[in-house]
Amino acid sequence: MKCTQYFLFVRQRPDRSIIKEGWILDTIKNPVKKEVQVDGRIRKWKFIEEAGRHLRVILLEDGETVHNVFFDRSFKEGEK
């Protein structure tokens, strides 16, 4: 999995270290929602059954380099 230095740094936080790489890869491949930010970065969300929450993955413009991941408390599936 390609990732930024920022991701490696933030991944050390206790709330982020519990996020499994498999969840990240699954969110990238099978998101329930995808958005492109104005800066070109790509947001993808997926509900993680094991955690009972939605995971947000932010990719760089290349669509494969992971920049950030976190559980998104405000995401509601089906909202525009």
DAWO-V267242 format. One record per residue. N is the residue number from 1. RES is the residue in three letters. PSI is psi in degrees with one decimal (999 if undefined). Layout:
n=N res=RES psi=PSI
n=N res=RES psi=PSI
//
This chain:
n=1 res=MET psi=124.6
n=2 res=LYS psi=140.7
n=3 res=CYS psi=162.1
n=4 res=THR psi=164.6
n=5 res=GLN psi=-36.0
n=6 res=TYR psi=-45.8
n=7 res=PHE psi=-45.6
n=8 res=LEU psi=-38.4
n=9 res=PHE psi=-50.7
n=10 res=VAL psi=-30.0
n=11 res=ARG psi=-17.1
n=12 res=GLN psi=-16.3
n=13 res=ARG psi=143.2
n=14 res=PRO psi=-37.5
n=15 res=ASP psi=-17.0
n=16 res=ARG psi=-26.6
n=17 res=SER psi=-19.3
n=18 res=ILE psi=-11.8
n=19 res=ILE psi=119.4
n=20 res=LYS psi=145.3
n=21 res=GLU psi=-36.9
n=22 res=GLY psi=-37.2
n=23 res=TRP psi=-40.7
n=24 res=ILE psi=-49.8
n=25 res=LEU psi=-39.3
n=26 res=ASP psi=-38.5
n=27 res=THR psi=-39.6
n=28 res=ILE psi=-42.5
n=29 res=LYS psi=-33.4
n=30 res=ASN psi=59.1
n=31 res=PRO psi=152.6
n=32 res=VAL psi=-19.7
n=33 res=LYS psi=147.2
n=34 res=LYS psi=137.0
n=35 res=GLU psi=146.2
n=36 res=VAL psi=124.5
n=37 res=GLN psi=164.9
n=38 res=VAL psi=-25.8
n=39 res=ASP psi=2.6
n=40 res=GLY psi=-12.0
n=41 res=ARG psi=154.9
n=42 res=ILE psi=127.9
n=43 res=ARG psi=135.2
n=44 res=LYS psi=140.8
n=45 res=TRP psi=150.6
n=46 res=LYS psi=142.3
n=47 res=PHE psi=127.4
n=48 res=ILE psi=105.3
n=49 res=GLU psi=-46.5
n=50 res=GLU psi=-34.3
n=51 res=ALA psi=-20.0
n=52 res=GLY psi=24.7
n=53 res=ARG psi=166.1
n=54 res=HIS psi=133.3
n=55 res=LEU psi=134.1
n=56 res=ARG psi=129.2
n=57 res=VAL psi=130.0
n=58 res=ILE psi=122.6
n=59 res=LEU psi=154.0
n=60 res=LEU psi=175.0
n=61 res=GLU psi=-25.0
n=62 res=ASP psi=-10.4
n=63 res=GLY psi=4.8
n=64 res=GLU psi=-18.0
n=65 res=THR psi=119.5
n=66 res=VAL psi=126.7
n=67 res=HIS psi=-34.7
n=68 res=ASN psi=150.2
n=69 res=VAL psi=141.8
n=70 res=PHE psi=160.2
n=71 res=PHE psi=124.5
n=72 res=ASP psi=101.9
n=73 res=ARG psi=-26.6
n=74 res=SER psi=-7.0
n=75 res=PHE psi=132.2
n=76 res=LYS psi=118.0
n=77 res=GLU psi=135.6
n=78 res=GLY psi=-11.6
n=79 res=GLU psi=150.2
n=80 res=LYS psi=999
//
